Amino acid sequence: MTFRRPSHIAAAALLPTFVLCAACGEAPAPPPDPLTQEALDAVSEDAGAPKDQIARQIDELFTMEGLGETRAVLVLANGKIAAERYGDGYSSETKFISWSMAKTVTAVLVGMLVADGLLSVDEPAPVPMWQRSGDPRADITLRHLLQMRAGLRHTEAGDPPYDSSEVRMLFLDGRDDMAKWAKEQPLEAEPGERFEYSSNTTVILADIAARALTESDDPVARRDAVTDYLQERLFGPLGMTSMVPEFDASGTLIGGSLMHATARDWGKFGEFMRAKGRAPGGEQLVPSRWIEAMVDPSPTAQQYGFQTWLNRPLGQKGAEFGHPLFPERAPANLFALIGHMGQYVLVSPDQGVTMVRLGHSTSAERPEMLQQAADVIALYPVEGE
């Protein structure tokens, strides 16, 4: 990933140098455009960093060419709203689609069931069809699934698109019983051997969660069991009143890609993760050691934990996939929920910051947009420095 050109802030800092060089024939850098009232109003008085700088960096997320369409930005500093802004047609009441940000929510659901003694991380995954005599998938554990190294033939992206395992599961032959379709796929690697990002894998986790909560195969019973559990144990205590999870026709949570919530509620979830599983009232909703496991690098991909993206340097393992974050610009313990087309919840514990960016950016636009988001986070000091 290449570094961005200097921002307006950096350009302003260099202005005296350019003035001194004017005699050499170099024109001074032009001053940045004045901030609009909309940009200034988006930042709170107690923002935790210089208000005009935050306002400018967030404004550029909405106005700079080549970043795609930013629909919502929310910055929380030490649990308080530091900045909040929406694009035309969107507001604090808009429910935004998660896409793959849902995966991290599913991992928390699994962690609660592990804490309840209903699931075990390192035992063979409780998938009956894999337990038949001679089936090599019997060696797949819950940990393998959580770290995207189950070895199943799940190809996230395809060319043409209908060759994608995700597309086939969500919209074609697997759509009525997504987990069944995902579980039926054969191995293409030894369990635990390699990282392969897969929405199909997360749907298997969601199915396992449903089966831990109810023995019924009735779709309504399965849906209600998961919905009630999430509401009682997670969404309710966090005050995530807008959250709407989607289910397929078999009653399986589409836990890899389809949950809807406001930007503020996505921010609440990020803060819950930053607090290592605690609700605002202090209640420990999932053991802190589970959140620690979620942000611990997988042995086959330093940039991934349990259904969560990490800001760790890649090293040799996982380098072929590229980095989804910015390890050269933020603490190594920053982690993120990341969704298709540029949905992000970025959490930096060392800076006390959670940032939500929601919108629509192509694959070509996302790297530059993400660097602009990094500009916002960089305004906050690392605690203790």
Secondary structure, 3 states (H helix, E strand, C coil): CCCCCCCHHHHHHCHHHHHHHHHHCCCCCCCCCCCCHHHHHCECCCCCCCHHHHHHHHHHHHHCCCCCEEEEEEEEECCEEEEEEECCCCCCCCCEECHHHHHHHHHHHHHHHHHCCCCCCCCECCCHHHHCCCCHHHHCEHHHHHCCCCCECCCCCCCCHHHCHHHHHHHCCCCCCHHHHHHHCCECCCCCCCCCCCHHHHHHHHHHHHHHHCCCCCHHHHHHHHHHHHHHHHHHHHCCCCCEECECCCCCECCCCCEEECHHHHHHHHHHHHCCCECCCCCECCCHHHHHHHCCCECCECCECCCCEECCCCCCCCHHHCCCCCCCCCCCCCEEEEECCCEEEEEEHHHCEEEEEEEECCCCCHHHHHHHHHHHHCCCCCCCC
